[in-house]
Amino acid sequence: MSIFNENSKVIVIGDRDGIPGPAMEECIKTTPAEVVFSATECFV
């Protein structure tokens, strides 16, 4: 069971020293949700 359904829109903000945005985006692609924005930021 997924917390996302076909109407879900997802914004992914990754961390340079943690989990990058593209890695999380690949995980979300296995669900029916749509990734509308994905980025990796450096939080200092």
PDB file with one MODEL, atoms N, CA, C and O in Angstrom:
MODEL        1
ATOM      1  N   MET A   1       0.838  -1.170   0.000  1.00  0.00           N
ATOM      2  CA  MET A   1       0.000   0.000   0.000  1.00  0.00           C
ATOM      3  C   MET A   1       0.891   1.244   0.000  1.00  0.00           C
ATOM      4  O   MET A   1       1.917   1.280   0.680  1.00  0.00           O
ATOM      5  N   SER A   2       0.498   2.245  -0.756  1.00  0.00           N
ATOM      6  CA  SER A   2       1.270   3.468  -0.891  1.00  0.00           C
ATOM      7  C   SER A   2       0.506   4.652  -0.302  1.00  0.00           C
ATOM      8  O   SER A   2      -0.724   4.695  -0.353  1.00  0.00           O
ATOM      9  N   ILE A   3       1.243   5.611   0.254  1.00  0.00           N
ATOM     10  CA  ILE A   3       0.585   6.820   0.751  1.00  0.00           C
ATOM     11  C   ILE A   3       0.273   7.770  -0.397  1.00  0.00           C
ATOM     12  O   ILE A   3      -0.432   8.763  -0.214  1.00  0.00           O
ATOM     13  N   PHE A   4       0.802   7.463  -1.585  1.00  0.00           N
ATOM     14  CA  PHE A   4       0.560   8.280  -2.768  1.00  0.00           C
ATOM     15  C   PHE A   4      -0.490   7.624  -3.646  1.00  0.00           C
ATOM     16  O   PHE A   4      -0.541   6.399  -3.753  1.00  0.00           O
ATOM     17  N   ASN A   5      -1.328   8.439  -4.275  1.00  0.00           N
ATOM     18  CA  ASN A   5      -2.261   7.907  -5.252  1.00  0.00           C
ATOM     19  C   ASN A   5      -2.023   8.606  -6.583  1.00  0.00           C
ATOM     20  O   ASN A   5      -1.095   9.407  -6.697  1.00  0.00           O
ATOM     21  N   GLU A   6      -2.830   8.324  -7.581  1.00  0.00           N
ATOM     22  CA  GLU A   6      -2.617   8.879  -8.918  1.00  0.00           C
ATOM     23  C   GLU A   6      -2.827  10.388  -8.982  1.00  0.00           C
ATOM     24  O   GLU A   6      -2.443  11.011  -9.971  1.00  0.00           O
ATOM     25  N   ASN A   7      -3.420  10.989  -7.965  1.00  0.00           N
ATOM     26  CA  ASN A   7      -3.633  12.435  -7.937  1.00  0.00           C
ATOM     27  C   ASN A   7      -2.552  13.170  -7.139  1.00  0.00           C
ATOM     28  O   ASN A   7      -2.606  14.395  -7.026  1.00  0.00           O
ATOM     29  N   SER A   8      -1.588  12.458  -6.591  1.00  0.00           N
ATOM     30  CA  SER A   8      -0.559  13.068  -5.752  1.00  0.00           C
ATOM     31  C   SER A   8       0.480  13.801  -6.596  1.00  0.00           C
ATOM     32  O   SER A   8       0.916  13.311  -7.638  1.00  0.00           O
ATOM     33  N   LYS A   9       0.865  14.978  -6.128  1.00  0.00           N
ATOM     34  CA  LYS A   9       1.949  15.753  -6.724  1.00  0.00           C
ATOM     35  C   LYS A   9       3.031  15.868  -5.650  1.00  0.00           C
ATOM     36  O   LYS A   9       2.726  16.133  -4.487  1.00  0.00           O
ATOM     37  N   VAL A  10       4.293  15.670  -6.036  1.00  0.00           N
ATOM     38  CA  VAL A  10       5.378  15.617  -5.060  1.00  0.00           C
ATOM     39  C   VAL A  10       6.460  16.632  -5.425  1.00  0.00           C
ATOM     40  O   VAL A  10       6.849  16.754  -6.587  1.00  0.00           O
ATOM     41  N   ILE A  11       6.938  17.358  -4.414  1.00  0.00           N
ATOM     42  CA  ILE A  11       8.100  18.230  -4.549  1.00  0.00           C
ATOM     43  C   ILE A  11       9.225  17.581  -3.754  1.00  0.00           C
ATOM     44  O   ILE A  11       9.070  17.307  -2.564  1.00  0.00           O
ATOM     45  N   VAL A  12      10.352  17.334  -4.405  1.00  0.00           N
ATOM     46  CA  VAL A  12      11.488  16.661  -3.784  1.00  0.00           C
ATOM     47  C   VAL A  12      12.617  17.666  -3.605  1.00  0.00           C
ATOM     48  O   VAL A  12      13.074  18.270  -4.576  1.00  0.00           O
ATOM     49  N   ILE A  13      13.068  17.846  -2.364  1.00  0.00           N
ATOM     50  CA  ILE A  13      14.220  18.697  -2.081  1.00  0.00           C
ATOM     51  C   ILE A  13      15.243  17.852  -1.338  1.00  0.00           C
ATOM     52  O   ILE A  13      15.065  17.515  -0.167  1.00  0.00           O
ATOM     53  N   GLY A  14      16.309  17.522  -2.039  1.00  0.00           N
ATOM     54  CA  GLY A  14      17.353  16.696  -1.452  1.00  0.00           C
ATOM     55  C   GLY A  14      18.447  17.537  -0.827  1.00  0.00           C
ATOM     56  O   GLY A  14      18.477  18.758  -0.982  1.00  0.00           O
ATOM     57  N   ASP A  15      19.336  16.876  -0.126  1.00  0.00           N
ATOM     58  CA  ASP A  15      20.451  17.529   0.551  1.00  0.00           C
ATOM     59  C   ASP A  15      21.751  16.999  -0.030  1.00  0.00           C
ATOM     60  O   ASP A  15      21.901  15.794  -0.234  1.00  0.00           O
ATOM     61  N   ARG A  16      22.690  17.896  -0.294  1.00  0.00           N
ATOM     62  CA  ARG A  16      23.957  17.506  -0.894  1.00  0.00           C
ATOM     63  C   ARG A  16      24.705  16.500  -0.033  1.00  0.00           C
ATOM     64  O   ARG A  16      25.300  15.561  -0.562  1.00  0.00           O
ATOM     65  N   ASP A  17      24.687  16.679   1.292  1.00  0.00           N
ATOM     66  CA  ASP A  17      25.406  15.778   2.190  1.00  0.00           C
ATOM     67  C   ASP A  17      24.542  14.626   2.684  1.00  0.00           C
ATOM     68  O   ASP A  17      25.012  13.778   3.443  1.00  0.00           O
ATOM     69  N   GLY A  18      23.307  14.591   2.268  1.00  0.00           N
ATOM     70  CA  GLY A  18      22.385  13.525   2.671  1.00  0.00           C
ATOM     71  C   GLY A  18      21.926  12.739   1.456  1.00  0.00           C
ATOM     72  O   GLY A  18      22.738  12.163   0.733  1.00  0.00           O
ATOM     73  N   ILE A  19      20.644  12.721   1.242  1.00  0.00           N
ATOM     74  CA  ILE A  19      20.076  12.006   0.102  1.00  0.00           C
ATOM     75  C   ILE A  19      19.775  13.020  -0.998  1.00  0.00           C
ATOM     76  O   ILE A  19      18.972  13.928  -0.785  1.00  0.00           O
ATOM     77  N   PRO A  20      20.405  12.886  -2.179  1.00  0.00           N
ATOM     78  CA  PRO A  20      20.174  13.836  -3.258  1.00  0.00           C
ATOM     79  C   PRO A  20      18.770  13.704  -3.858  1.00  0.00           C
ATOM     80  O   PRO A  20      18.159  12.636  -3.809  1.00  0.00           O
ATOM     81  N   GLY A  21      18.279  14.795  -4.418  1.00  0.00           N
ATOM     82  CA  GLY A  21      16.947  14.836  -5.012  1.00  0.00           C
ATOM     83  C   GLY A  21      16.697  13.757  -6.055  1.00  0.00           C
ATOM     84  O   GLY A  21      15.662  13.093  -6.000  1.00  0.00           O
ATOM     85  N   PRO A  22      17.624  13.557  -7.020  1.00  0.00           N
ATOM     86  CA  PRO A  22      17.380  12.528  -8.041  1.00  0.00           C
ATOM     87  C   PRO A  22      17.207  11.122  -7.472  1.00  0.00           C
ATOM     88  O   PRO A  22      16.462  10.319  -8.034  1.00  0.00           O
ATOM     89  N   ALA A  23      17.886  10.811  -6.361  1.00  0.00           N
ATOM     90  CA  ALA A  23      17.730   9.489  -5.745  1.00  0.00           C
ATOM     91  C   ALA A  23      16.320   9.334  -5.181  1.00  0.00           C
ATOM     92  O   ALA A  23      15.693   8.287  -5.347  1.00  0.00           O
ATOM     93  N   MET A  24      15.823  10.381  -4.512  1.00  0.00           N
ATOM     94  CA  MET A  24      14.453  10.323  -3.989  1.00  0.00           C
ATOM     95  C   MET A  24      13.439  10.292  -5.128  1.00  0.00           C
ATOM     96  O   MET A  24      12.412   9.619  -5.041  1.00  0.00           O
ATOM     97  N   GLU A  25      13.740  11.030  -6.201  1.00  0.00           N
ATOM     98  CA  GLU A  25      12.834  11.049  -7.360  1.00  0.00           C
ATOM     99  C   GLU A  25      12.688   9.656  -7.959  1.00  0.00           C
ATOM    100  O   GLU A  25      11.586   9.260  -8.339  1.00  0.00           O
ATOM    101  N   GLU A  26      13.775   8.915  -8.045  1.00  0.00           N
ATOM    102  CA  GLU A  26      13.712   7.550  -8.572  1.00  0.00           C
ATOM    103  C   GLU A  26      12.832   6.663  -7.702  1.00  0.00           C
ATOM    104  O   GLU A  26      12.123   5.801  -8.221  1.00  0.00           O
ATOM    105  N   CYS A  27      12.867   6.858  -6.402  1.00  0.00           N
ATOM    106  CA  CYS A  27      12.010   6.086  -5.504  1.00  0.00           C
ATOM    107  C   CYS A  27      10.541   6.450  -5.691  1.00  0.00           C
ATOM    108  O   CYS A  27       9.681   5.569  -5.684  1.00  0.00           O
ATOM    109  N   ILE A  28      10.248   7.726  -5.857  1.00  0.00           N
ATOM    110  CA  ILE A  28       8.869   8.184  -6.049  1.00  0.00           C
ATOM    111  C   ILE A  28       8.310   7.667  -7.379  1.00  0.00           C
ATOM    112  O   ILE A  28       7.107   7.433  -7.494  1.00  0.00           O
ATOM    113  N   LYS A  29       9.173   7.489  -8.378  1.00  0.00           N
ATOM    114  CA  LYS A  29       8.707   6.999  -9.686  1.00  0.00           C
ATOM    115  C   LYS A  29       8.118   5.597  -9.613  1.00  0.00           C
ATOM    116  O   LYS A  29       7.432   5.172 -10.543  1.00  0.00           O
ATOM    117  N   THR A  30       8.371   4.872  -8.528  1.00  0.00           N
ATOM    118  CA  THR A  30       7.797   3.532  -8.380  1.00  0.00           C
ATOM    119  C   THR A  30       6.369   3.590  -7.838  1.00  0.00           C
ATOM    120  O   THR A  30       5.727   2.553  -7.670  1.00  0.00           O
ATOM    121  N   THR A  31       5.867   4.801  -7.562  1.00  0.00           N
ATOM    122  CA  THR A  31       4.505   4.998  -7.066  1.00  0.00           C
ATOM    123  C   THR A  31       3.686   5.693  -8.153  1.00  0.00           C
ATOM    124  O   THR A  31       4.256   6.146  -9.146  1.00  0.00           O
ATOM    125  N   PRO A  32       2.378   5.788  -7.993  1.00  0.00           N
ATOM    126  CA  PRO A  32       1.561   6.482  -8.987  1.00  0.00           C
ATOM    127  C   PRO A  32       1.679   8.007  -8.938  1.00  0.00           C
ATOM    128  O   PRO A  32       1.091   8.688  -9.778  1.00  0.00           O
ATOM    129  N   ALA A  33       2.425   8.559  -7.976  1.00  0.00           N
ATOM    130  CA  ALA A  33       2.535  10.010  -7.814  1.00  0.00           C
ATOM    131  C   ALA A  33       3.366  10.637  -8.939  1.00  0.00           C
ATOM    132  O   ALA A  33       4.151   9.963  -9.605  1.00  0.00           O
ATOM    133  N   GLU A  34       3.167  11.946  -9.129  1.00  0.00           N
ATOM    134  CA  GLU A  34       3.902  12.698 -10.143  1.00  0.00           C
ATOM    135  C   GLU A  34       4.881  13.646  -9.450  1.00  0.00           C
ATOM    136  O   GLU A  34       4.484  14.423  -8.582  1.00  0.00           O
ATOM    137  N   VAL A  35       6.159  13.583  -9.833  1.00  0.00           N
ATOM    138  CA  VAL A  35       7.157  14.507  -9.299  1.00  0.00           C
ATOM    139  C   VAL A  35       7.086  15.780 -10.145  1.00  0.00           C
ATOM    140  O   VAL A  35       7.350  15.746 -11.346  1.00  0.00           O
ATOM    141  N   VAL A  36       6.729  16.900  -9.517  1.00  0.00           N
ATOM    142  CA  VAL A  36       6.582  18.146 -10.253  1.00  0.00           C
ATOM    143  C   VAL A  36       7.827  19.027 -10.132  1.00  0.00           C
ATOM    144  O   VAL A  36       8.022  19.929 -10.947  1.00  0.00           O
ATOM    145  N   PHE A  37       8.674  18.778  -9.124  1.00  0.00           N
ATOM    146  CA  PHE A  37       9.909  19.536  -8.947  1.00  0.00           C
ATOM    147  C   PHE A  37      10.886  18.684  -8.162  1.00  0.00           C
ATOM    148  O   PHE A  37      10.513  18.047  -7.177  1.00  0.00           O
ATOM    149  N   SER A  38      12.146  18.672  -8.601  1.00  0.00           N
ATOM    150  CA  SER A  38      13.183  17.934  -7.906  1.00  0.00           C
ATOM    151  C   SER A  38      14.471  18.757  -7.926  1.00  0.00           C
ATOM    152  O   SER A  38      14.885  19.248  -8.976  1.00  0.00           O
ATOM    153  N   ALA A  39      15.100  18.902  -6.760  1.00  0.00           N
ATOM    154  CA  ALA A  39      16.333  19.663  -6.664  1.00  0.00           C
ATOM    155  C   ALA A  39      17.186  19.115  -5.526  1.00  0.00           C
ATOM    156  O   ALA A  39      16.691  18.479  -4.596  1.00  0.00           O
ATOM    157  N   THR A  40      18.485  19.385  -5.633  1.00  0.00           N
ATOM    158  CA  THR A  40      19.411  19.070  -4.551  1.00  0.00           C
ATOM    159  C   THR A  40      20.021  20.384  -4.102  1.00  0.00           C
ATOM    160  O   THR A  40      20.592  21.114  -4.912  1.00  0.00           O
ATOM    161  N   GLU A  41      19.906  20.687  -2.837  1.00  0.00           N
ATOM    162  CA  GLU A  41      20.393  21.951  -2.284  1.00  0.00           C
ATOM    163  C   GLU A  41      21.490  21.688  -1.286  1.00  0.00           C
ATOM    164  O   GLU A  41      21.629  20.577  -0.775  1.00  0.00           O
ATOM    165  N   CYS A  42      22.276  22.723  -1.006  1.00  0.00           N
ATOM    166  CA  CYS A  42      23.317  22.671   0.004  1.00  0.00           C
ATOM    167  C   CYS A  42      22.867  23.543   1.166  1.00  0.00           C
ATOM    168  O   CYS A  42      22.810  24.766   1.037  1.00  0.00           O
ATOM    169  N   PHE A  43      22.547  22.929   2.296  1.00  0.00           N
ATOM    170  CA  PHE A  43      22.101  23.663   3.462  1.00  0.00           C
ATOM    171  C   PHE A  43      23.282  23.852   4.410  1.00  0.00           C
ATOM    172  O   PHE A  43      23.744  22.899   5.037  1.00  0.00           O
ATOM    173  N   VAL A  44      23.757  25.071   4.507  1.00  0.00           N
ATOM    174  CA  VAL A  44      24.923  25.369   5.346  1.00  0.00           C
ATOM    175  C   VAL A  44      24.489  26.177   6.539  1.00  0.00           C
ATOM    176  O   VAL A  44      25.317  26.536   7.376  1.00  0.00           O
TER     177      VAL A  44
ENDMDL
END
